[in-house]
Amino acid sequence: MDGNARMSENEKGGENKDRNSGRCPETMELVKTEEKEDVVDTIEESISVAQCISSLTKIQQSDMDGFPFRKAKNMNIGIMSQKIVQIDVDPNAENYNMNHKRRGVALIFNNAYFNKMPNREGSEKDCKDLAQSLRNLDFEVRIYEDLILEMILETLQKTSAEDHTDADCLIVTVMSHGNSNMLYSANSVYSADILWTPFTADQCTTLAGKPKLFFIQACRGKQLDDGVFVQQVSYSDVTDSKTTNFYSIPMFSDIMMAYSSQDGFCSWRNPDNGSWFIQAICEEFNIHGRTLDLLTMMTFVNRRVAINYQSFVPGEKSFHKKKQIPTIVSMLTRIVRFPKKSILHSKPMIDSATEENKTSNIEKKTYGTKPC
């Protein structure tokens, strides 16, 4: 599994002490009856949502997802001071522009060795296979192994600061141990949010309007999916007989950014063959990378992981015959395809051996043992 069975649960955050931050409809009615602005402010501060809960059910209003607030005197305040970003795709285009000179950068952060957690055997195969699959789709692959948190942050920031004007998109992949929304570097734990924060449209303007794809292979909790047996029934029109086919699917399948499992559940990895999720991605990209769109391929990745894989740990009954279903969270606005580049690089696309990566190989002696 890609999680530490001994890791402690996240400490629960304290309750929010400020219970007067919201306003109920009664407050709004009182505001309407007041004429002086200073009196309005006093009333707004004196009534909380908690005090008005009982009255909410008595108020008959049309359905809406917010209470009316006073409009700002100047609705254009701040707009002229905002950063204007240029993009090269029509607002109504159904497909992203994937015809730039470069496909784009693909970062792979592979953490296989840790100080206080089990090594992730099989991750080296995942890293090698994924890198080749992405190169086949014309990506410039950069591999970083066993980085400490500070170096991960520095690498993300440096990549964000690059000029991606002539690139189609960006891919960031992380393979490590994890928990719900948390990932492990060689020396620390960090929130998954830091992966995409440097690449938002306001932070990385040359990637604005372009797809930014994140693949995360890590546990998201300790729960295990027992799966459920389903029966496929097909009938013959000629003989009126039926054929049955039994197989196992996860309990949470068929319910729809790309995580190796749903939140709260373990991710599985074979020490020899690699992780289910990354291997399924490589298979789909190798077969359909030029013909199908990304979300269709990721749906097929879900199917591969859900049906083709099942844990085999006969010596530990609690981990035996378990299933897994990846999770796709899409905020894409257009279709992503990977057509073959007509103009190839004059230099071969090889793994980038940056100073960070060189340093990480030295750090491996500190943060984990060598593979057997």
C-alpha positions, 0 to 999 in steps of 0.5 A: 500500500502507498500509506504508512500503517503506523501514521497517526490520525490528523489532529482535529482542528478546534472549533471556530470561536467566531460564531457571529461571522454570518448573518440571517434573514432577520438581520437583513430585514432589520437592515432594510428598516434602518436609515443611518449607516452607523445603526446598520453596522451596529445591528449587523454585529449584534445578531448572529446566525445561531440566534436566527436559526429558529426563524429561518423556517418561518421565512418564505422566500424564493430559493437562492444560494445566498442572502442579499447584501448591499452593493458596493458603490463602485462595482468596478473597483479593483478591476482595472488594477487586476493583471490581464492575461492573454490566452490564444484560444477562442472562448467557445472552443471545444478543444484546448489548443494543443498545437503549440511548438512544445507539448510541455513539461511533465514533472515526476516526483518519485519518493520511494525511500523514507526515514521512518516509513517503509520503502515503496518497492515497485515505484522505480518501475512506475517512474520509468514506465510513466516517463516513457509513456509521457515522452511518447506523447511528446512531453519534456519529462523531468524526474525528481527522486526522493526530494525533501519538501524544500526542494519540491517547493523550489522545483514547483516555483522554478517551473512556474516561473518558466516561460510556457508560452509555446507549450500546450500544457503541464503535467505534475505527478507525485508518487509517495506515501500519503493520507487524506489530502496529505503527501510525504516528502523524504523528510516531511509531510505537506498538503497536496494543494501546494502542487497546483497553487503555483500554476493558477492563472494568476501565478503562472500566466503563460499557462493561463487557459491551458490544461494543468494535469496532476496525477497523485499515486498515494494512499488517502487513508486507511480504509480498505475496499472489500468489493462486491461481486456482480453478475453479468447476464446476457441472453441469446436471441436464438436459444433464449439462454443466458450466460453469466460472468462473475467478477469483482468490482469496488463498492464505490465504483460507478460514482465520477486532478486524478487520485489513485483512490477515493478519499479515505482509502488505501492505494495498492502497489505491487513490489515487482510490477508497480502501482495499479493506478500508474500502470493503468495510466501507462497502458491507456496512454500507450494504447489510446494516447493519440486517439482518445481525449484525456477524460475518456482515457482516465475513465478507462483507467478507472475501469482497468484498476476497478476490474483488472486488479485485486490485492493478493496477501493470503498471509494477512486476511485483512489485506487480502482480495481488496479493491481500489477505484481512482478518483477524477476531479475535473475542472477542465473547460475543454477537451484535452487531446494529444495529437502528434507534434509535427515539429520535433525537438532538435535535441532528445527529450531526456530526464532532466538532471537538475541540481535538485535531483543530484542533491536528492540522490545524495540525500537518499543515504540519509532518508532511506536504504538502497533497494535490495 
